[in-house]
Each structure stands twice: as structure tokens, then as C-alpha cells.
């Protein structure tokens, strides 16, 4: 499984509320296509795009955008983060 856990910071929460984007820490070897497939399978929400980047701590982070307007908030509330 490429997904580790949601990345929750103040900036991540602003992206969630304003842009409907979810930030998730992933395995360093994870590809964008693999991340997209796992998010769609795990949360049953269609993904429009995946961007990846490395954090200052050397971890890989994915920023996932969804088709549905409230998908990111729904996922975090399902996980008990919000």
C-alpha cells in the first residue's frame, strides 16, 4: 500500500477548504498513477489529479484533487481527522 496517512497542517486544511485538495504522505517509491488508483479504491471518490513533492524531512507527499466538491472533507471526516 502506497498511502501512509493524511498530512494535516494549517496550510493543508486551507487547501482542503478552498480548493478541495487532500494531502497524504505516501511511500517514496509510489507513482502518481498508483496513488490515484489507491485513493479511488480506498475512498470511492473519482480523482482528477495527483501532484507529488518531497517534504523537508525527506518524506514524499501527494496533493490529490477530486471531482466532487466535498470529497476531500468527506474523506477526512470519515477518517476521524475533522
N, C-alpha and C positions, 0 to 999 in steps of 0.2 A: 504494500500500500504506500503510495507516494505522499499522501496527505498526513501531516502530523497533527496540527491543531490550529485554531484561528489565532491570528495575530491581532491583539486588541490593544490599541493605543489611542490617544486623543485624536491624532490625525486619521487613523483607520476608522474611528467612529464618525468623523466628519465626512469621509468618503462614503461610508455606508449610508448616512442620512441624505447627503446631497446628490450623490452620483450612482447609488445602488451598486456599490462595488464592495466585495468582501476580500479581506487579506488573510492568507493562510500560509503558515510555514510548511514547506514541503521538503522531501529528500533532495539532496544535491544532484542526484542523477535523474530526477524527474524531468520529463519533457512537457512542453505545453499541451500537446495532444493527449498525453497520458493524464495530466492534471485535469483537463477538460472532461475526459471520459469518466474519471473517478468522481468528480464533483457532480456531474449529471447523474451518475449511477447512485451515489450515496444520498443525494438530496432531491432527486427527481425534479430538477429545475433546468430548463434549457440555458446554456451558457453562450454568450455572444463573443467574448474574447478573453484571453488569458495573457497577462504580462508577467514576466518574471524578473527578479533582481536579487542581488546579494545584499544582505544587511551588513552593518559594520562589524557584527560579531561573526561573520562568515557563514551565516545561515542563508538558505535560499527561500525567498518569499514570492508568492504568487498573488497577483491582484486579478480577481475574477469578476467580470461583468455579466449581468444576467439580462434576459429578455423581459421578464416580468418585473414590474415596477417595485414590488415589495419583497422580492425573492430573498435578497441578502438579509433584511431584517427578520424575515420568517425563519431563515436557517439559523441565525444566531439565537433567536428566541427558542427554537426547538432544541438547540444545544445547551440552553440554560445560561448563556452569556449575557443576554439583555433581559 
